Amino acid sequence: MANSFTVKKILDNDIEKELSNIGFDSSYLCKGANKYKYVNLKIFDLSLPQANILKQTALTVGADCAVHRDVLTAQTEKTDCILGGSISQILKIAEKLRYQPFSMKKMAEVLEKTVKPENKVMPKLMGILNVTQNSFSDGGQFYDFDSAIAHLHKLIDDGADIIDIGAESTKPFSQAVSAKEQLEKIEPILLYVHKNNINIPISIDTRSGEVAEKTIELGASIINDVSGFDYDNKMIDVVAKSGKKVIIQHSKGNPEDMQIKPTYENVVDEIYFALKNKIELAEEKGITKDNIIIDVGIGFGKTKAHNFELIHRIEEFKSLECEVMLGFSRKSLLDLKDESNEVKDIYTTALSALAIERNVDYLRVHNVEMHKKLIRLMENF
């Protein structure tokens, strides 16, 4: 028909290719593409002058900014804002804000940093080695030394980038394990790794500062503290002194009580600010952001709905400027309590594909082999 038109939606991440396909000027491709990539930013706790300046500036470039309804009548002193526009528009807003009062120059710098595009990188795989008797998935399976070493080699052969060794189960309603007991299980493995020149980073899953200190002496590269420094006040100083990486996880409560009706008003924002505060505390102690990995703590004081919302919105946590890890392997959010680990691994891997799309930096998994295959597949996109 003479007056018919063909219209097709295209994705933001395909825009450079599509612009090139229609013959767009190649010398302007990257900058031009920014006009077609849209972002929504939440900016917290602005004063009325700051909110009004931001809103008016956004409108001048064709973007928009939502504020609390009482800003117009000055019946509120503070407001959160939602700023929406193309990357090109956000950068124009930032440029204009540089010349505005009320600390808006600082906001300009934050906006520019936030919308800066990241290179797509596949996540590193952290293989789980539980040397416990009661872990939720494989408790007791690798409890003796020989079984643990055999599984260590399997994880490495399957392609793990890091091995995470834990001797204390922190599943819901579990009891604490003493530092002495943890070290009795972990030390022989670390000595074996050193003696046999096994060249792979070792992470230690522990809440104990004593365990962290001793295992770092024995060659551990990363401390994975599921309590986020809350369980042992010595932990943060041990990590700071060592200069090693640390995984700061969010956990609401202790394993004994964390799954008893966990509630949040806004699960994403509350955990975002909790982790932000932990990062600032770590920086005060001398731990730099490039040595911090954050983990929202799937299953640690969250309902199923909380867990899925966090996974869905995990990319928002990249604004904290630290690497991000997710660990949901074989966990209860999958609703597969009576299924085999083989079935749980299939569902875990499917969910991991979503996490990869959302640019996580680390995946903590039981089945490294299956995830390595997933990554090879995802590299085609």
Helices and strands as residue ranges (DSSP letters): G 12-14, H 15-21, G 26-28, H 29-33, E 38-47, H 48-60, E 64-66, G 69-71, E 78-86, H 87-97, H 104-115, E 124-130, H 145-158, E 162-166, H 179-195, E 202-205, H 209-217, E 222-225, H 235-242, E 245-249, H 267-284, G 289-291, E 292-295, H 304-312, G 314-320, E 323-326, G 332-334, H 341-357, E 362-365, H 368-378
